Amino acid sequence: MGNLREIVVVGYDHTALLDLAGPIEVFQAANYGEQRYQITVATLGGGPFTATAGVRVEAGADLLTLDRPIDTLLVVGGWGYGEAASDAVLTTNLRRLALRSRRVAGVCTGAVVLAGAGLLEGKKATTHWAFTGELENRGVEVEPDAIFVCDGQVATSAGVTAGIDLALAMVEQDHGPALARRIAQYLVVFLQRSGGQSQFSVHTRAKPVSDGSLRALLDDIHADPTREWTVPVMARKAMMSVRHFARVFSRSVGVSPAQYVERARVEAAADRLASSGDSLDLVARQSGFGSSETLRRAFLRVLGVSPGSYRARFRTTGVA
């Protein structure tokens, strides 16, 4: 095999096609002019599998019999991740092959499959913003805003297209930034996108709340984020003392009352930025912020991007 680095991409039924194709395109693009990577798609049994929209993908190797040294073992995501994560034969072979690999990676919900195989124990990781809770429930230390996370020999990415970001990062690790930059330019993607994945999951993600008065309060905050939602006001609304309310809220919701109100206001502002041409000052007033500067600081704190950048990215495709 010479200096070729073998990338074994693990697929299974109901894989997300872009989870699979994105990283493969990055590694294949690295081969233009010089062979650097050998890409092998593998499945249990070595047979084909069904990806998005019924697309059938042929495999080039059987995970059951694969026993050669591997550079990178990459597990992709998709709606079949739950079954894959609980498949004892698959997870056993992933653990076996991880020992023969220089590094292990998971794209999107592929991180949940890695967790199911015990390969994220003691590691920081990320996954698609809608599934970070599933990783946390498996005892993984999750970085929910990260586009990708590299922790030692294990790397994980956020959802879908973030697999391209992760693959570019791995190419940079292997061959330097110049090659990664050329590939990004060829694929017409950013070498490093600004902001984290929270800008794609702007809607407030709070833990399910069982307390009826707290649930009603949260609904009221979202219904009218412009109100003066101080802790005493919220405590009275929830029919609790201020001290008891602050303690119960943080424990039940997962953030402080002030943080929750700020996130709800950012959510309201993001919706207006994406759906209207209103000035930043007007958007700020409509969503409960006193000024456009307060709005800007909140966006940077919560989403990692400015209001203007958010509007530019999410208001239109620019087709007009």
Beta strands, then each sheet from edge to edge (+ up, - down):
strand 1: 5-10
strand 2: 37-43
strand 3: 49-50
strand 4: 56-57
strand 5: 61-62
strand 6: 70-75
strand 7: 101-106
strand 8: 124-125
strand 9: 141-142
strand 10: 148-151
strand 11: 154-157
sheet 1: 5+ 2+ 1+ 6+ 7+ 11+ 10-
sheet 2: 3+ 4-
sheet 3: 8+ 9+
end
